Amino acid sequence: MSVNQPPQAAPQPTSDGAAPDARRLRAILVTVSIALMAVIASVSGLNVAQTHMAVEWGASQTTVLWIINAYTLALAALLLPLGAIGDRLGRKPMLITGLVVFGAAGVAAGLAPSAAMMIGARVAAGVSAAMIMPVTLSVITSTFPEKERGKAIGVWTGVAGGGGILGMFLSALLVDVADWRWLFLLPVVLAAVALAMTFTSVPDSREQATHPFDTVGALLSVVAAVGLVFVLQEGPERGWTDPVTLAGLAVGVIASAVFVAWELRRRDASLLDVRLFRGRGLAGGSVTLLVVFGVQAGIAVVLFPFFQAVLGWSGLLSTAAMMPMAVMMMITSGLAPRMAARTGARSTMSVGIALSTLGLALMALFVSVDGGYLAILPGMLAMGTGMGLAMTPSTEAVTSSLPRARQGVASALNDVTRELGTALGVALLGALLAGGYRGAIDGRLAGIPRDAADTAREGIANAVGAAPGTGHHAQDLVNAARQSFVDGRQQAMWAGVAVLAALLVHVALRGPENTAPLRTGDEARPASATAGNVAAR
């Protein structure tokens, strides 16, 4: 696959000095995929246990949200600096350390006697996940030869995209058949398996650093990520005009601006050479990943309560209902490199985004209270297919924009973009859903007792819970809440369609170039010669 970015160095040899053979490459890919799945499953799995944690510890909704958000906040904040440190100290040692800490944090979370201990364990898990996640991709991009790299990135992207839904389903299954604490078993087992395989299959590779570590840039990136992710997590809960929310936004924006200015000053000695964003590959790939993961996460937030509150399904059945979209995403992520090799990265990304837009539009058009699951299934399948096609070339566009020695940074940038997009999509589409629901239900509460009506305005789950206390109005209130939720859901989905349509225009005009695949000899061109190629575009 080619995305008109700097060619990378030759594949990293194994410890015995030989280039890895096909069998070794397969073992490497399986290892990093399992490690990535552990991280992704830990992100999504805890969502199914919110009610259980609140009941067991008497925790408020704010505390429960912090248990969930502490992981993603620590992960997003430390991805970039830990990715760079992994480049310097060695990717294999970083992966081993991360897996050990991650497994220990998972055990601590499963045994946590209080909400405070759980938050601490989740922070530790987030820190270790930030050690693992960039390495899983940088090992691929620094080890696999060019002709195999695209396929391997496709597998990685499929796990990153569909693994969250798969992890949520398996976690819901564990909660359903056992106890909510057992949901930590899946990430811990995956981490243990990945750790054992890392010792035998993953080669060590590292950057021969010529400049001191950019400590100031690393600290600024942490502050910027914490500020921005905090705003996106807390804004819907506190309100977007709350002083704490505005303070977090100011910190995030100012730190981001100072980070860019500092990195421009450091130039070749920077943590992240922001000049590379002038290239189509890095800029187009990053924007695509930001939007695609944002829409995917936002739609998941919309779909899950639709299945539960409108269709009346259990948590396990609701997660199972999302599996077709995840399966299509994982399949087409693996097929995308082959398509991009024939038609080009920009064409593949454009087709994927167009299919995602079509799928989301179909879901918005045909969703209804009475239509059920089959009415939205075609849209889910089209969306999953399109996202798989868009994610893989976008990921390769990002990682291939930096030389092999900086693949930890490139991979971390890819992951940061993913996490920011996820937080942004959940916040914005979730807010649109909530606003649309409140606006729609206000006109459907005539005759409903005032207290029950006020409760119903807070959300569909609140309305369903308040319905039994309204006597003969119970069914009317439930019907009003369900129809209002569908109206709000349509509003959120049409907003997603508009965003994806804008992305399609951007990629068609400014996406990575459609060029022929790189020649084998091109892989050995020095990275120094490639930086100028990016800056020149």
C-alpha positions as CSV (number, residue, x, y, z in Angstrom):
1,M,0.0,0.0,0.0
2,S,1.3,3.5,-0.7
3,V,0.1,6.7,0.7
4,N,2.8,9.1,-0.7
5,Q,4.8,9.4,2.5
6,P,8.5,8.9,3.3
7,P,9.7,5.3,2.7
8,Q,10.9,3.6,5.8
9,A,14.1,1.7,6.6
10,A,14.5,-1.9,6.0
11,P,12.9,-4.4,8.4
12,Q,14.5,-4.7,11.8
13,P,16.5,-8.0,12.1
14,T,15.9,-10.4,14.9
15,S,18.3,-10.8,17.8
16,D,20.3,-13.4,15.9
17,G,20.9,-10.9,13.1
18,A,18.6,-12.4,10.5
19,A,15.5,-10.8,9.0
20,P,12.3,-12.4,10.5
21,D,10.9,-15.1,8.3
22,A,7.1,-15.6,7.6
23,R,6.6,-17.8,10.6
24,R,8.2,-15.4,12.9
25,L,6.2,-12.5,11.4
26,R,3.0,-14.4,12.1
27,A,4.0,-15.0,15.7
28,I,4.8,-11.3,16.1
29,L,1.5,-10.2,14.6
30,V,-0.5,-12.6,16.8
31,T,1.4,-11.4,19.9
32,V,0.9,-7.7,19.4
33,S,-2.8,-8.3,18.4
34,I,-3.5,-10.1,21.7
35,A,-1.7,-7.3,23.6
36,L,-3.8,-4.7,21.8
37,M,-7.0,-6.7,22.4
38,A,-6.2,-6.6,26.1
39,V,-6.0,-2.8,26.1
40,I,-9.1,-2.3,23.9
41,A,-11.2,-4.8,25.9
42,S,-10.3,-3.0,29.1
43,V,-11.5,0.3,27.6
44,S,-15.0,-0.9,26.7
45,G,-15.6,-3.8,29.0
46,L,-16.2,-1.8,32.2
47,N,-19.2,0.1,30.7
48,V,-21.4,-3.0,31.2
49,A,-20.7,-3.0,34.9
50,Q,-21.7,0.6,35.8
51,T,-24.9,-0.3,37.7
52,H,-23.2,-3.2,39.6
53,M,-20.4,-0.9,40.8
54,A,-22.8,1.8,41.9
55,V,-24.9,-0.7,43.9
56,E,-22.0,-2.5,45.5
57,W,-20.2,0.6,46.7
58,G,-23.1,3.1,46.9
59,A,-21.1,5.2,44.4
60,S,-22.6,8.2,42.7
61,Q,-22.8,8.4,38.9
62,T,-19.9,10.9,39.0
63,T,-17.7,8.4,40.8
64,V,-18.7,5.6,38.5
65,L,-17.8,7.8,35.5
66,W,-14.4,8.6,37.0
67,I,-13.8,4.8,37.4
68,I,-14.4,4.5,33.6
69,N,-12.7,7.8,32.5
70,A,-9.6,7.5,34.7
71,Y,-8.3,4.7,32.4
72,T,-8.8,6.6,29.2
73,L,-7.5,9.9,30.7
74,A,-4.2,8.3,31.8
75,L,-4.0,6.4,28.5
76,A,-4.5,9.4,26.2
77,A,-2.2,11.7,28.3
78,L,0.9,9.4,28.3
79,L,0.7,7.8,24.8
80,L,3.0,10.2,23.1
81,P,5.8,10.5,25.7
82,L,5.8,6.7,26.4
83,G,5.8,6.0,22.7
84,A,8.9,8.1,22.3
85,I,10.6,6.5,25.4
86,G,9.9,3.1,23.9
87,D,11.7,4.1,20.7
88,R,14.8,5.0,22.8
89,L,14.8,2.3,25.5
90,G,13.6,-0.5,23.3
91,R,10.2,-1.6,22.2
92,K,10.3,-5.1,23.6
93,P,11.3,-4.0,27.2
94,M,8.6,-1.4,27.1
95,L,6.0,-4.0,26.0
96,I,7.1,-6.5,28.6
97,T,7.0,-3.8,31.4
98,G,3.6,-2.6,30.2
99,L,2.1,-6.0,30.1
100,V,3.3,-6.9,33.6
101,V,1.9,-3.7,35.2
102,F,-1.3,-4.0,33.2
103,G,-1.9,-7.5,34.4
104,A,-1.2,-6.5,38.0
105,A,-3.5,-3.5,37.7
106,G,-6.3,-5.8,36.3
107,V,-6.0,-8.1,39.3
108,A,-6.0,-5.2,41.7
109,A,-9.2,-3.8,40.0
110,G,-10.9,-7.2,40.2
111,L,-10.2,-7.3,44.0
112,A,-10.8,-3.6,44.7
113,P,-12.7,-3.2,48.0
114,S,-13.8,0.4,47.3
115,A,-14.4,2.9,44.5
116,A,-11.2,4.8,45.5
117,M,-9.1,1.7,45.1
118,M,-10.8,0.9,41.8
119,I,-9.9,4.4,40.5
120,G,-6.3,3.9,41.5
121,A,-6.1,0.5,39.8
122,R,-7.7,2.0,36.6
123,V,-5.1,4.8,36.5
124,A,-2.3,2.2,36.8
125,A,-4.0,0.2,34.0
126,G,-4.2,3.3,31.8
127,V,-0.5,4.1,32.4
128,S,0.5,0.6,31.4
129,A,-1.8,0.6,28.5
130,A,0.0,3.7,27.2
131,M,3.2,1.7,27.3
132,I,1.6,-1.2,25.4
133,M,-0.5,0.4,22.7
134,P,2.1,2.4,20.7
135,V,4.5,-0.6,20.8
136,T,1.9,-3.0,19.3
137,L,1.9,-0.9,16.2
138,S,5.5,0.3,16.1
139,V,6.7,-3.3,16.3
140,I,4.7,-4.0,13.1
141,T,5.9,-0.9,11.2
142,S,9.5,-1.4,12.2
143,T,9.7,-5.1,11.7
144,F,7.5,-6.1,8.7
145,P,8.8,-5.7,5.2
146,E,6.9,-3.3,2.9
147,K,5.0,-5.9,1.0
148,E,3.7,-7.4,4.2
149,R,3.3,-4.3,6.3
150,G,0.0,-3.2,4.9
151,K,-1.6,-6.5,5.6
152,A,-0.3,-6.5,9.2
153,I,-1.5,-3.0,9.8
154,G,-4.9,-4.1,8.5
155,V,-5.1,-6.8,11.2
156,W,-4.0,-4.3,13.8
157,T,-6.6,-1.8,12.7
158,G,-9.3,-4.5,12.7
159,V,-8.5,-5.3,16.3
160,A,-8.4,-1.7,17.3
161,G,-11.7,-0.9,15.5
162,G,-13.8,-4.0,16.2
163,G,-12.1,-5.2,19.4
164,G,-13.9,-2.7,21.5
165,I,-17.3,-4.2,20.6
166,L,-16.0,-7.7,20.9
167,G,-14.5,-6.9,24.3
168,M,-17.8,-5.4,25.5
169,F,-19.7,-8.5,24.4
170,L,-17.3,-10.9,26.2
171,S,-17.4,-8.7,29.3
172,A,-21.2,-8.6,29.2
173,L,-21.2,-12.4,28.9
174,L,-18.9,-12.7,32.0
175,V,-21.1,-10.4,34.0
176,D,-24.2,-12.3,32.9
177,V,-23.0,-15.8,33.8
178,A,-20.7,-15.0,36.7
179,D,-20.0,-11.7,38.6
180,W,-19.1,-8.2,37.4
181,R,-15.6,-8.5,38.9
182,W,-14.9,-11.4,36.5
183,L,-14.9,-9.0,33.5
184,F,-11.3,-8.1,34.5
185,L,-10.4,-11.8,33.8
186,L,-10.4,-11.3,30.0
187,P,-7.8,-8.5,29.9
188,V,-5.6,-10.2,32.5
189,V,-5.6,-13.5,30.6
190,L,-4.9,-11.7,27.3
191,A,-2.0,-9.8,28.9
192,A,-0.5,-13.0,30.3
193,V,-0.7,-14.8,27.0
194,A,0.8,-11.8,25.2
195,L,3.6,-11.5,27.8
196,A,4.6,-15.2,27.3
197,M,4.6,-14.8,23.6
198,T,6.6,-11.5,23.7
199,F,9.6,-13.2,25.3
200,T,9.8,-15.7,22.4
201,S,8.6,-13.9,19.3
202,V,9.0,-10.1,19.5
203,P,12.4,-8.7,18.4
204,D,13.8,-5.7,20.2
205,S,14.3,-2.6,18.2
206,R,15.2,0.9,19.3
207,E,16.2,4.3,18.1
208,Q,19.8,5.4,18.0
209,A,19.1,8.8,19.6
210,T,21.1,11.7,18.5
211,H,19.3,14.3,20.6
212,P,18.4,14.6,24.3
213,F,14.8,13.5,25.1
214,D,12.4,16.3,24.7
215,T,11.2,16.5,28.3
216,V,9.5,19.9,28.0
217,G,7.6,18.7,24.9
218,A,6.6,15.5,26.7
219,L,5.2,17.4,29.7
220,L,3.3,19.8,27.5
221,S,1.8,17.0,25.5
222,V,0.6,15.4,28.8
223,V,-1.0,18.6,30.0
224,A,-2.6,19.3,26.6
225,A,-4.1,15.8,26.4
226,V,-5.3,15.8,30.0
227,G,-7.0,19.2,29.5
228,L,-8.7,18.3,26.2
229,V,-9.9,14.8,27.2
230,F,-11.0,16.1,30.6
231,V,-13.2,18.7,29.0
232,L,-14.8,16.1,26.6
233,Q,-15.4,13.7,29.5
234,E,-16.7,16.2,32.1
235,G,-18.5,18.7,29.8
236,P,-21.6,16.6,29.3
237,E,-21.8,15.9,33.1
238,R,-20.9,19.3,34.5
239,G,-22.2,21.4,31.6
240,W,-20.2,23.1,28.9
241,T,-20.2,26.5,30.6
242,D,-19.2,25.2,34.1
243,P,-16.1,27.0,35.4
244,V,-14.3,23.7,35.8
245,T,-15.1,22.7,32.2
246,L,-13.9,26.1,30.9
247,A,-10.8,25.9,33.0
248,G,-9.9,22.5,31.6
249,L,-10.6,23.8,28.0
250,A,-8.3,26.8,28.6
251,V,-5.5,24.5,30.0
252,G,-5.8,22.1,27.0
253,V,-5.9,24.8,24.3
254,I,-3.0,26.8,25.8
255,A,-0.9,23.8,26.4
256,S,-1.5,22.6,22.8
257,A,-0.5,26.0,21.4
258,V,2.7,26.1,23.5
259,F,3.5,22.5,22.6
260,V,3.3,23.3,18.8
261,A,5.4,26.4,19.3
262,W,8.0,24.5,21.3
263,E,8.2,21.6,18.8
264,L,8.6,24.1,15.9
265,R,11.6,25.6,17.9
266,R,13.1,22.2,18.6
267,R,12.7,21.1,14.9
268,D,14.6,17.8,14.4
269,A,15.2,17.4,18.2
270,S,11.4,17.6,19.0
271,L,9.2,14.9,20.5
272,L,7.0,15.2,17.4
273,D,8.0,17.2,14.3
274,V,4.8,19.1,13.7
275,R,6.1,20.3,10.3
276,L,5.3,16.8,9.0
277,F,1.6,17.7,9.2
278,R,2.1,19.8,6.0
279,G,2.3,16.4,4.3
280,R,-0.9,14.9,3.0
281,G,-0.3,11.5,4.5
282,L,0.0,12.6,8.1
283,A,-2.6,15.3,8.0
284,G,-5.2,13.3,6.0
285,G,-4.7,10.1,8.0
286,S,-4.9,11.9,11.3
287,V,-8.1,13.8,10.4
288,T,-9.7,10.6,9.0
289,L,-8.9,8.6,12.2
290,L,-10.2,11.4,14.4
291,V,-13.5,11.6,12.6
292,V,-14.1,7.9,12.0
293,F,-13.3,6.8,15.5
294,G,-15.3,9.7,16.8
295,V,-18.4,8.7,14.8
296,Q,-18.0,5.0,15.7
297,A,-17.8,5.7,19.4
298,G,-20.7,8.2,19.2
299,I,-22.9,5.8,17.4
300,A,-22.1,3.1,19.9
301,V,-23.3,5.4,22.6
302,V,-26.5,5.9,20.6
303,L,-27.1,2.3,19.7
304,F,-26.6,0.7,23.1
305,P,-29.5,2.5,24.9
306,F,-31.7,2.1,21.8
307,F,-31.4,-1.7,22.1
308,Q,-31.9,-1.7,25.8
309,A,-34.5,1.0,26.4
310,V,-36.4,1.1,23.2
311,L,-36.3,-2.6,22.1
312,G,-36.1,-3.9,25.7
313,W,-33.1,-6.1,25.2
314,S,-30.6,-7.2,27.9
315,G,-27.1,-5.9,28.1
316,L,-25.7,-9.1,26.6
317,L,-28.1,-9.2,23.7
318,S,-27.5,-5.5,23.1
319,T,-23.8,-6.0,22.7
320,A,-24.3,-9.1,20.6
321,A,-26.5,-6.9,18.3
322,M,-23.5,-4.7,17.6
323,M,-21.3,-7.6,16.6
324,P,-22.2,-7.6,12.9
325,M,-20.8,-4.1,12.5
326,A,-17.6,-5.1,14.3
327,V,-17.2,-8.3,12.2
328,M,-17.5,-6.3,9.0
329,M,-15.0,-3.8,10.2
330,M,-12.5,-6.4,11.1
331,I,-12.9,-8.2,7.8
332,T,-12.6,-5.1,5.6
333,S,-9.7,-3.8,7.6
334,G,-7.8,-6.9,6.4
335,L,-9.0,-6.4,2.8
336,A,-8.2,-2.7,2.6
337,P,-4.4,-3.1,2.0
338,R,-5.2,-5.2,-1.1
339,M,-7.6,-2.6,-2.4
340,A,-5.3,0.3,-1.7
341,A,-2.4,-1.5,-3.6
342,R,-4.6,-1.5,-6.7
343,T,-6.5,1.8,-6.5
344,G,-4.5,3.9,-4.1
345,A,-4.9,5.0,-0.5
346,R,-7.0,8.0,-1.2
347,S,-9.5,6.1,-3.3
348,T,-9.8,3.3,-0.7
349,M,-10.3,5.9,2.1
350,S,-12.9,7.7,0.0
351,V,-14.9,4.6,-0.7
352,G,-14.7,3.6,3.0
353,I,-15.9,7.0,4.1
354,A,-18.7,7.1,1.5
355,L,-19.9,3.7,2.7
356,S,-19.8,4.8,6.3
357,T,-21.8,7.9,5.4
358,L,-24.4,5.8,3.5
359,G,-24.7,3.3,6.4
360,L,-25.3,6.1,8.9
361,A,-27.8,7.7,6.7
362,L,-29.7,4.4,6.3
363,M,-29.8,4.0,10.1
364,A,-31.1,7.6,10.5
365,L,-33.8,7.1,7.8
366,F,-35.2,3.7,8.9
367,V,-34.8,3.7,12.7
368,S,-38.2,3.7,14.4
369,V,-39.8,2.4,17.6
370,D,-41.7,-0.3,15.6
371,G,-39.0,-1.1,13.0
372,G,-36.8,-3.1,15.3
373,Y,-33.3,-4.4,14.7
374,L,-33.7,-5.4,11.1
375,A,-34.5,-1.9,10.1
376,I,-31.1,-0.6,11.0
377,L,-29.0,-3.8,10.3
378,P,-28.2,-2.9,6.7
379,G,-26.9,0.5,7.8
380,M,-24.8,-1.1,10.5
381,L,-23.2,-3.5,8.0
382,A,-22.5,-0.7,5.5
383,M,-21.0,1.4,8.2
384,G,-18.8,-1.4,9.5
385,T,-17.6,-2.2,6.0
386,G,-16.8,1.4,5.3
387,M,-14.9,2.1,8.5
388,G,-12.7,-0.9,8.0
389,L,-11.8,0.3,4.5
390,A,-11.0,3.8,5.8
391,M,-9.1,3.0,9.0
392,T,-6.3,0.8,7.6
393,P,-4.9,3.2,4.9
394,S,-5.3,6.1,7.3
395,T,-3.3,4.3,10.0
396,E,-0.5,3.4,7.4
397,A,-0.6,7.0,6.2
398,V,0.2,8.2,9.8
399,T,2.9,5.7,10.7
400,S,4.6,5.8,7.3
401,S,5.0,9.6,7.6
402,L,7.8,9.1,10.2
403,P,11.0,7.1,9.8
404,R,11.3,3.6,11.4
405,A,13.4,5.0,14.3
406,R,10.4,7.2,15.3
407,Q,7.7,4.6,15.0
408,G,6.9,4.7,18.6
409,V,6.0,8.4,18.3
410,A,4.1,7.7,15.0
411,S,2.1,4.9,16.6
412,A,1.4,7.0,19.7
413,L,0.2,9.8,17.5
414,N,-2.2,7.4,15.8
415,D,-3.4,6.2,19.2
416,V,-3.8,9.7,20.6
417,T,-5.9,10.7,17.5
418,R,-8.0,7.7,18.1
419,E,-8.6,8.4,21.8
420,L,-9.4,12.1,21.2
421,G,-11.7,11.2,18.4
422,T,-13.5,8.7,20.6
423,A,-13.9,11.2,23.5
424,L,-15.1,13.9,21.0
425,G,-17.6,11.6,19.3
426,V,-19.1,10.4,22.6
427,A,-19.4,14.0,24.0
428,L,-20.8,15.6,20.9
429,L,-23.2,12.9,19.6
430,G,-24.2,12.1,23.2
431,A,-25.0,15.8,23.8
432,L,-27.0,15.9,20.5
433,L,-28.9,12.8,21.5
434,A,-29.7,14.2,25.0
435,G,-30.8,17.6,23.6
436,G,-32.9,16.0,20.9
437,Y,-34.6,13.7,23.4
438,R,-35.4,16.6,25.8
439,G,-36.7,18.7,22.9
440,A,-38.9,15.9,21.6
441,I,-40.4,14.7,24.9
442,D,-41.5,18.1,26.1
443,G,-44.4,18.0,23.7
444,R,-45.4,14.5,24.7
445,L,-45.9,14.9,28.4
446,A,-49.4,16.4,28.5
447,G,-51.3,14.8,31.4
448,I,-48.3,13.1,32.9
449,P,-47.8,14.0,36.7
450,R,-45.3,16.8,37.1
451,D,-42.7,14.9,39.1
452,A,-42.7,12.0,36.7
453,A,-42.5,14.4,33.7
454,D,-39.5,16.1,35.3
455,T,-37.8,12.8,35.8
456,A,-38.6,11.7,32.2
457,R,-36.9,14.7,30.8
458,E,-33.6,13.5,32.3
459,G,-33.4,10.5,30.0
460,I,-35.2,7.5,28.6
461,A,-34.0,5.2,31.4
462,N,-35.3,7.7,34.0
463,A,-38.7,7.8,32.1
464,V,-39.0,4.0,32.1
465,G,-38.1,3.9,35.8
466,A,-40.7,6.5,36.7
467,A,-43.5,5.1,34.5
468,P,-44.9,2.5,37.1
469,G,-45.7,5.4,39.5
470,T,-47.9,7.2,37.1
471,G,-50.8,4.8,37.2
472,H,-52.8,4.6,33.9
473,H,-50.3,7.0,32.3
474,A,-47.4,4.5,32.5
475,Q,-47.6,3.1,29.0
476,D,-48.1,6.6,27.6
477,L,-45.0,7.8,29.3
478,V,-42.9,4.8,28.1
479,N,-44.2,5.3,24.5
480,A,-43.4,9.0,24.7
481,A,-39.9,8.4,25.9
482,R,-39.2,5.7,23.3
483,Q,-40.4,7.9,20.4
484,S,-38.5,10.9,21.8
485,F,-35.3,8.8,22.1
486,V,-35.6,7.8,18.4
487,D,-36.1,11.4,17.4
488,G,-33.0,12.4,19.4
489,R,-31.1,9.4,17.9
490,Q,-32.0,10.5,14.4
491,Q,-30.7,14.0,15.1
492,A,-27.4,12.7,16.4
493,M,-27.1,10.4,13.4
494,W,-27.8,13.1,10.8
495,A,-25.1,15.2,12.5
496,G,-22.7,12.3,12.0
497,V,-23.7,12.0,8.4
498,A,-22.8,15.7,7.9
499,V,-19.4,15.3,9.5
500,L,-18.6,12.2,7.5
501,A,-19.7,13.9,4.3
502,A,-17.4,16.8,5.1
503,L,-14.6,14.3,5.7
504,L,-15.2,12.7,2.4
505,V,-14.8,16.0,0.6
506,H,-11.6,16.7,2.5
507,V,-10.1,13.3,1.8
508,A,-11.0,13.5,-1.9
509,L,-9.3,16.9,-2.2
510,R,-6.5,16.6,0.3
511,G,-6.1,13.0,1.2
512,P,-2.9,10.9,0.7
513,E,-1.9,10.6,-2.9
514,N,-2.8,7.6,-5.1
515,T,0.6,6.4,-6.0
516,A,2.1,3.1,-7.0
517,P,3.4,0.8,-4.3
518,L,7.0,1.4,-3.2
519,R,9.7,-0.6,-4.8
520,T,11.6,-3.0,-2.6
521,G,14.8,-1.0,-2.9
522,D,13.0,2.2,-1.8
523,E,12.7,0.8,1.7
524,A,16.4,1.3,2.3
525,R,16.4,4.9,1.5
526,P,17.6,6.9,4.5
527,A,15.0,8.6,6.6
528,S,16.9,11.9,6.4
529,A,16.1,11.9,2.7
530,T,12.4,11.4,3.3
531,A,11.8,14.3,5.7
532,G,12.4,16.7,2.8
533,N,9.9,14.8,0.7
534,V,7.2,15.4,3.3
535,A,8.0,19.0,3.8
536,A,8.0,19.6,0.1
537,R,4.4,18.4,-0.4
